[in-house]
Amino acid sequence: MTLRGKVAVITGAASGFGAGMARLFAAEGAAVLIGDLDGEKARKVVAEIADLGGRADSLVCDVSRRDDVAAMVSKAQDEFGSLDILVNNAGISHQNKPYQEVTDEEFDRIYAVNVKGVHMAIQSALPLFEAAGGGVILNISSTAALRPRPGLSVYNSSKGAVQILSKSLAAELAPLKVRVNAICPVMGDTGLLETFMGQADTPENREKFIGGIPLGRLSTPEDIARAALFLVSDQAAFITGVALEVDGGRCV
């Protein structure tokens, strides 16, 4: 029960890495609020957590809309009494394709979700953290920020922004006892896999990407959740400003 008594907000937790974190955090004692565009899937994750005796709730949230983000943070406090942990996991990408084919609309949406969404969620949570005397922020970046693949340049750059924002805020918010870290996952078996590959998800196409991962497989939600659990827990009380690669050796 590493997170007993803690309250966590996790964006984009209706599936993939976010759902993995929501399940593990709840199993470790946290009350979890899921903010996601897909309300039906989010409710299913909440039901799974409740069936196992955990505490969770959800609301429909577009992280690119400040009102939605503010409502998410307020709901966590109103329902669970506090906010201790904010995980900015929600993210999108354009289809893997040449840079000159990326539209302005794709660029704007990626930065609205992947970067501005993180910015607005942190700004919404900070008053609660400051009043409580501290808190933890975990931003999900990507190995794309460290070892970018061709065809995903706008997505790669958005995750680079998340990484440097995390490090900058770690320094700025330290006097408030707010820790800020990032995780850089390698590509996982999630809903974005075909988008990243830019082609059908076939065994042959997977092998092309897995060939660049020394441990020989994609990441799983459980891989990311276990790393996240450590970084948001009191066991990592003296760790801030870290961008942890959870990548099977991809960035070596």
N, C-alpha and C positions, 0 to 999 in steps of 0.2 A: 504493500500500500504506500508506495513512494510519494504519491500525490494526495494523500488523505487530507481532506479539508480544503483543497485548492479548487478554484473555479477557473476553467479554461474556455476561451473562445477560439474556435478553429474555423477559418474560412475555407470554402471549397471542400468541405468534409463529407459530402454526400457519396463520394466514391474515391477510388485510388489512394494516394498517399494520405490525404486528409482523413478518409474513413478509417484507415489503419491507425492513425494517431488518435482519433476519437475513441475507438474501441479500447486501445491500450491505456490511454489516460484514464478512462472510466474504470477499467479493471484495476488500475492502480489507485483508485479512490477519489479521483477528481469528478466534480460536476462539470459537464461539457455542454457548451452551446455551439451548435453547428449553424453557420451561416452559408447558404448556398442558393444558387439560382434554381436548382432542381429540388423543389419542395418535396415531391413524392419520394425521391431517393433519400433525401435527408431524413424524412420521417421513418423510413425503413431502417436506417442506421440507428436512429433513436430507439426504435422498437427492439432491435437486436440488443442494444445496451441494456434496456430495461429488463428484458427477458433474463439477462445474466445478473440482475440485481444492481445495476449501475444507475446513475442519475444523468439524464441528458434531455435536451430539448433542441428545437431547431426553429429557424425562421427563414423565409425567402429573402435573400439579400444579394443585390448587385453591388459588388465592392467598388464599382466605378461611380456610384451615387452616394454623396456624402450623407444624405438623409437615411439611406438604408444602413450605412455603416454605423451611424450614430444610434439608430434604433437597435441594432445588434448588440452594441456595447451596453446600452441602457437595459435591454432585456436580461442580459447576464446578471447585472447588478440587482435588478428588481426581482428576478426569480430565484437567484442563488445567493444573494446578499453581498457579493463582492466580485472583484475581478483580480486574479493573480497572474494569469498567463494569457498572452495573445499570440496565436500562431497565424501568420499570414501565409496561407498555402494556396489560395485561389490563383489560378493562372491560365493563360491561353496562349496559343501560338498561331502563326500563319502556316499554311501548307508549305512544306519544304519545296522551294522553288528559287530560281535566280532572283537576286536582289532587285534587279530592274523591273521585275514583274509584281513586286509588292505594292499594293495600292495605298493611297493616303488613308483610306478608311481602315484598312488592316493595321497600318502603323498606329493610327490614333487609338484604336480599340485595344491593341496589345499594351500600349503604354498606359492607357486609362485603367486597365485591370492590373497589370503586372507591377506597375510602379506607383501610379497615383492612388490605386486602391490600398497599397501598403502604407503610403503616406497618410491617407485619411484615417485608416484604422488606428494607426499609432497616435495620431493627434486626438482621436476620440477617446482612446484608452488612457492617455497620459494623466488627465486630471484625477482619475480614479487611482492610478498608481501613486501619484504624488500624495494624495490624501491618505493612502494606506501606508506610506513610507517605503514603497518599493514595488517591484513587479518584474516580470520576465517577458521579453519579446523574442519570438523566434520567427525568422523570415525564411521561406523556402526559395533559395536561389537555384542554381543548377551548375553542373559541370560545363554547361554551355557558356558560362561566364569565365571559365578558366581555360577550357580547351574546346573552342567553338567548332561545330561542324558546318560545312558549307551548306548553303541553301536556307539557313535559318537566321540570317544576320540581324534582323530586327528583333526577333525573340532573344537571340544571344545578348544583344546590347541591353535589352530590358532587364535581363537577369544580372548583367554586370552592374547596372544601376542599383538593383536590390542589394547586391553584395557590398558595394561601397557605401550605400546608405546605412547598412547595418553596422559597418565598422565606424562610420562617422558618428552615428547616434550612440554607439557604445561608449565613446569618449565623452560626448556631450551630456548624456543622461546618467553617467556614473554618479555624480553628486546626489542624484535623486534616488540612488540605490535601485536603479532600473538596469537590468542586464539585457544586452541585445546581442544575439548570435544569429548565424545563418547556417543552413544545411545546403550542400550542393550535391543533389542526387544525380546519378547517371540515369539514363533513359530506363524507364520501367514499363512493366506490362500493364499500362493504364489506358484510359480512353484517348490519350493524346498520341499513342504510339504510331498509328498510321500517319498522323499529321507530321510527326517528326521525320518519319521515313520518307514521306512523299510518294509512297507506293503501297500496294496491297501488302497486308500482313501475312506473308507466306513464310514457311520455314527457311526458304532460300534467302529471302530478304532480311529476315531476322539475323541470320548467320553473318551477313555482311556487317551489321552493327555490333553484334556480340563479339566479332573478331577483334574489335578494338578495346575489349574489356578483359584484362588479364585473368580475372577469376572466372571468366567464361560463362556469364549469364547476365540477364537484365536484373535491375533492382526490383524488390518487392515492397509493398506497403509495410510489411513487417520490418524490413531492413531500416526504412526511414523512421518508422515509429519508435523503434528501440533507440536510435540515435537521438531522436527528438526528446524522448522521455528523460534521458540523461541530461541533456542541455537545459531543460526547463525545471529540473528537480533541484533540490537543495544540495545534492551531491556535486553539482556544478556551480556552487555559490561563488567561486572565485574565477569563473570563466566568463569573459565577455569580449566581444569583438572578434570572435572566431567564425570562420567560414569552413565548416567541417565537410570534407569530401567523403560522401558515402557512395562509392563509385566502383568498387571491385578493382581498383587500381587504374581506372581510366585516365586519371590526371598525372600518373607517375611519369 
